[in-house]
Amino acid sequence: MLEESEITRGLVGKYVDTYAFVDGRFEVRWKGRSLPYKIFDMDQRVTHAAITGNKRLSAVLEHIKEMQDAAPPKPKVRTNSEKMGYKPNGRRPGRPSGSRAKKKIVLAAEQAQE
């Protein structure tokens, strides 16, 4: 979740870029600018303090806590890069591009015709 600021208020409904790095870092960017964020915990747990602090819901919260404790732990979700063991190869060899390379190709073609 993006933290609220002047920049992020204007981004409602817009796309941002997310970057997951190999070393475990995660970054959210918009137009090249890094944005502050918080990770939303999908696996929130009921604590004993919540049960004793809320007398009306204590029975329900206690039941939920028992169910959560009995459930097996969820496995960590890995990115495709982590699963497949991504290793950057650098640039691939192939036909060169650019103005100099095109001039060389044209000159070689002209010499071949002579």
C-alpha positions in Angstrom: 0.0 0.0 0.0 1.4 3.4 -0.9 1.8 5.8 2.0 -0.3 8.9 1.6 1.6 12.0 0.4 1.1 14.9 -2.1 2.4 12.7 -5.0 0.5 9.5 -4.2 -2.9 11.3 -3.7 -2.8 12.1 -7.5 -2.0 8.5 -8.4 -5.4 7.0 -7.6 -6.4 4.8 -10.5 -3.1 5.1 -12.3 -0.4 2.4 -12.9 2.9 2.4 -11.1 6.0 0.4 -11.8 7.0 -2.3 -9.2 10.5 -3.7 -9.0 11.5 -6.9 -7.2 15.3 -7.2 -7.0 17.2 -10.5 -6.6 18.6 -9.4 -3.2 15.0 -9.3 -1.8 14.4 -5.5 -2.1 11.1 -4.3 -3.4 10.5 -0.8 -4.9 7.5 1.1 -6.2 8.2 3.8 -8.8 6.2 6.3 -10.7 7.9 8.2 -13.6 11.3 7.2 -12.2 10.6 8.5 -8.7 10.6 6.0 -5.8 7.4 6.0 -3.7 7.1 5.2 0.0 5.0 2.1 0.7 3.8 -0.3 3.4 3.5 -4.0 2.9 -0.1 -5.2 3.7 0.0 -8.3 5.8 -2.5 -10.7 4.4 -1.9 -13.2 7.2 -3.0 -11.1 10.1 -3.4 -13.0 13.4 -5.8 -12.6 16.4 -3.8 -11.9 19.6 -4.7 -12.7 23.2 -4.8 -8.9 23.8 -7.5 -8.5 21.2 -9.6 -11.2 22.8 -9.4 -9.8 26.4 -9.8 -6.2 25.2 -13.1 -6.8 23.4 -15.7 -8.3 25.7 -18.5 -8.5 23.1 -16.5 -10.3 20.5 -14.2 -12.3 22.8 -15.9 -15.7 22.1 -15.8 -15.2 18.3 -12.2 -13.9 18.4 -11.2 -16.9 20.6 -12.7 -19.3 18.1 -10.9 -17.5 15.2 -7.6 -17.8 17.1 -8.1 -21.5 17.6 -8.8 -22.0 13.9 -5.7 -19.9 12.9 -3.5 -21.9 15.3 -4.7 -25.2 13.9 -4.2 -24.2 10.2 -0.9 -25.2 8.6 1.5 -22.3 7.8 1.3 -20.9 4.2 4.3 -21.4 2.0 6.3 -18.3 0.8 5.3 -17.2 -2.6 8.3 -16.8 -5.0 8.6 -14.7 -8.1 9.2 -16.3 -11.5 12.8 -15.1 -11.3 13.3 -16.9 -8.0 11.6 -20.1 -9.3 13.5 -20.3 -12.6 16.9 -19.1 -11.3 17.1 -16.0 -13.5 20.7 -15.1 -14.6 21.2 -12.1 -16.9 23.1 -13.0 -20.1 23.9 -9.5 -21.3 23.3 -8.5 -24.8 22.6 -11.2 -27.3 24.8 -11.4 -30.5 22.9 -10.6 -33.6 22.6 -8.2 -36.4 24.1 -4.8 -35.3 21.8 -1.8 -35.2 22.6 1.9 -35.4 23.7 4.3 -38.0 27.3 3.1 -38.2 26.3 -0.5 -38.5 23.8 0.4 -41.3 26.5 2.2 -43.2 28.8 -0.8 -43.0 26.0 -3.1 -44.3 25.3 -0.7 -47.2 29.1 -0.5 -48.1 29.5 -4.3 -47.9 26.5 -4.7 -50.2 27.9 -2.2 -52.7 31.3 -3.9 -52.7 29.7 -7.3 -53.2 27.9 -6.0 -56.3 31.2 -4.8 -57.9 
